[in-house]
Amino acid sequence: MTFVPLVGPDLERKAKYPSVVLESGWSASAAKLARDARLWQVGSERAVRMVILVKFFHPDMNNKVGVRLTILRSFTDADTTRTKAYVSLTYIHISTTYFTNMTI
Protein backbone atom coordinates (compact mmCIF):
# COMPACT_ATOMS: atom_id res chain seq x y z
CA MET A 1 0.00 0.00 0.00
CA THR A 2 1.28 3.49 -0.77
CA PHE A 3 0.32 7.04 0.18
CA VAL A 4 0.90 9.45 -2.71
CA PRO A 5 0.68 13.15 -1.79
CA LEU A 6 -0.92 15.78 -3.97
CA VAL A 7 1.52 18.47 -5.12
CA GLY A 8 1.57 21.70 -7.09
CA PRO A 9 0.19 25.14 -6.33
CA ASP A 10 -3.40 23.88 -6.18
CA LEU A 11 -2.57 20.37 -4.90
CA GLU A 12 -4.17 18.90 -8.01
CA ARG A 13 -1.55 16.46 -9.29
CA LYS A 14 -0.05 13.40 -7.69
CA ALA A 15 3.62 13.31 -6.75
CA LYS A 16 5.92 11.12 -8.82
CA TYR A 17 6.55 8.80 -5.87
CA PRO A 18 4.61 7.98 -2.72
CA SER A 19 5.82 9.50 0.53
CA VAL A 20 4.85 6.50 2.68
CA VAL A 21 4.94 2.82 1.68
CA LEU A 22 3.59 -0.16 3.60
CA GLU A 23 5.37 -3.45 2.81
CA SER A 24 4.00 -6.55 4.46
CA GLY A 25 4.66 -10.21 4.04
CA TRP A 26 3.73 -13.65 5.15
CA SER A 27 5.78 -15.81 2.81
CA ALA A 28 8.46 -13.20 2.00
CA SER A 29 11.46 -13.24 4.31
CA ALA A 30 12.27 -10.27 6.56
CA ALA A 31 15.46 -9.76 4.51
CA LYS A 32 13.46 -9.56 1.25
CA LEU A 33 11.06 -7.03 2.78
CA ALA A 34 14.05 -4.95 3.92
CA ARG A 35 15.54 -5.08 0.39
CA ASP A 36 12.20 -3.95 -1.05
CA ALA A 37 12.09 -1.06 1.42
CA ARG A 38 15.60 0.03 0.47
CA LEU A 39 14.66 -0.11 -3.22
CA TRP A 40 11.70 2.20 -2.54
CA GLN A 41 13.84 4.68 -0.62
CA VAL A 42 17.02 4.74 -2.70
CA GLY A 43 15.27 4.23 -6.05
CA SER A 44 13.00 7.21 -5.43
CA GLU A 45 15.96 9.45 -4.45
CA ARG A 46 14.48 9.83 -0.95
CA ALA A 47 11.00 10.83 -2.21
CA VAL A 48 9.70 7.84 -0.26
CA ARG A 49 10.21 9.24 3.21
CA MET A 50 9.01 6.29 5.25
CA VAL A 51 8.58 2.55 4.70
CA ILE A 52 6.60 0.58 7.24
CA LEU A 53 7.50 -3.12 7.22
CA VAL A 54 5.15 -5.68 8.74
CA LYS A 55 6.47 -9.24 8.81
CA PHE A 56 4.05 -11.99 9.85
CA PHE A 57 5.28 -15.36 11.14
CA HIS A 58 3.50 -18.71 11.06
CA PRO A 59 1.45 -19.71 14.11
CA ASP A 60 3.33 -21.28 17.00
CA MET A 61 2.25 -24.31 19.06
CA ASN A 62 -0.26 -22.08 20.92
CA ASN A 63 -1.87 -21.03 17.62
CA LYS A 64 -0.49 -17.48 17.89
CA VAL A 65 0.92 -15.48 14.98
CA GLY A 66 4.11 -13.46 15.47
CA VAL A 67 4.36 -9.96 14.00
CA ARG A 68 7.42 -7.70 13.64
CA LEU A 69 6.87 -4.01 12.87
CA THR A 70 9.81 -1.95 11.55
CA ILE A 71 9.73 1.68 10.42
CA LEU A 72 12.45 2.83 8.01
CA ARG A 73 12.91 6.58 7.63
CA SER A 74 14.74 8.36 4.79
CA PHE A 75 16.67 11.56 5.33
CA THR A 76 16.81 14.51 2.95
CA ASP A 77 20.50 15.31 3.18
CA ALA A 78 23.01 14.86 0.36
CA ASP A 79 23.60 11.16 1.13
CA THR A 80 20.86 9.37 -0.82
CA THR A 81 21.53 6.08 0.96
CA ARG A 82 21.14 7.26 4.57
CA THR A 83 18.16 5.69 6.33
CA LYS A 84 17.35 4.84 9.92
CA ALA A 85 15.41 1.84 11.17
CA TYR A 86 13.11 1.90 14.17
CA VAL A 87 11.90 -1.46 15.39
CA SER A 88 8.78 -0.65 17.33
CA LEU A 89 7.53 -4.09 18.25
CA THR A 90 9.63 -7.20 18.07
CA TYR A 91 6.98 -9.88 18.56
CA ILE A 92 3.34 -9.30 19.27
CA HIS A 93 1.37 -12.47 19.50
CA ILE A 94 -2.09 -12.41 18.01
CA SER A 95 -4.25 -15.43 18.59
CA THR A 96 -5.49 -16.87 15.31
CA THR A 97 -8.72 -17.94 17.01
CA TYR A 98 -10.00 -14.38 16.45
CA PHE A 99 -9.88 -14.98 12.72
CA THR A 100 -11.53 -18.40 12.50
CA ASN A 101 -15.00 -17.04 11.69
CA MET A 102 -13.79 -14.65 8.98
CA THR A 103 -14.17 -15.27 5.27
CA ILE A 104 -11.99 -13.60 2.70
C-alpha positions in Angstrom: 0.0 0.0 0.0 1.3 3.5 -0.8 0.3 7.0 0.2 0.9 9.5 -2.7 0.7 13.2 -1.8 -0.9 15.8 -4.0 1.5 18.5 -5.1 1.6 21.7 -7.1 0.2 25.1 -6.3 -3.4 23.9 -6.2 -2.6 20.4 -4.9 -4.2 18.9 -8.0 -1.6 16.5 -9.3 -0.1 13.4 -7.7 3.6 13.3 -6.7 5.9 11.1 -8.8 6.5 8.8 -5.9 4.6 8.0 -2.7 5.8 9.5 0.5 4.9 6.5 2.7 4.9 2.8 1.7 3.6 -0.2 3.6 5.4 -3.4 2.8 4.0 -6.6 4.5 4.7 -10.2 4.0 3.7 -13.6 5.2 5.8 -15.8 2.8 8.5 -13.2 2.0 11.5 -13.2 4.3 12.3 -10.3 6.6 15.5 -9.8 4.5 13.5 -9.6 1.3 11.1 -7.0 2.8 14.1 -4.9 3.9 15.5 -5.1 0.4 12.2 -3.9 -1.1 12.1 -1.1 1.4 15.6 0.0 0.5 14.7 -0.1 -3.2 11.7 2.2 -2.5 13.8 4.7 -0.6 17.0 4.7 -2.7 15.3 4.2 -6.0 13.0 7.2 -5.4 16.0 9.4 -4.4 14.5 9.8 -1.0 11.0 10.8 -2.2 9.7 7.8 -0.3 10.2 9.2 3.2 9.0 6.3 5.3 8.6 2.6 4.7 6.6 0.6 7.2 7.5 -3.1 7.2 5.2 -5.7 8.7 6.5 -9.2 8.8 4.1 -12.0 9.8 5.3 -15.4 11.1 3.5 -18.7 11.1 1.4 -19.7 14.1 3.3 -21.3 17.0 2.3 -24.3 19.1 -0.3 -22.1 20.9 -1.9 -21.0 17.6 -0.5 -17.5 17.9 0.9 -15.5 15.0 4.1 -13.5 15.5 4.4 -10.0 14.0 7.4 -7.7 13.6 6.9 -4.0 12.9 9.8 -1.9 11.6 9.7 1.7 10.4 12.5 2.8 8.0 12.9 6.6 7.6 14.7 8.4 4.8 16.7 11.6 5.3 16.8 14.5 3.0 20.5 15.3 3.2 23.0 14.9 0.4 23.6 11.2 1.1 20.9 9.4 -0.8 21.5 6.1 1.0 21.1 7.3 4.6 18.2 5.7 6.3 17.4 4.8 9.9 15.4 1.8 11.2 13.1 1.9 14.2 11.9 -1.5 15.4 8.8 -0.7 17.3 7.5 -4.1 18.3 9.6 -7.2 18.1 7.0 -9.9 18.6 3.3 -9.3 19.3 1.4 -12.5 19.5 -2.1 -12.4 18.0 -4.2 -15.4 18.6 -5.5 -16.9 15.3 -8.7 -17.9 17.0 -10.0 -14.4 16.4 -9.9 -15.0 12.7 -11.5 -18.4 12.5 -15.0 -17.0 11.7 -13.8 -14.6 9.0 -14.2 -15.3 5.3 -12.0 -13.6 2.7 
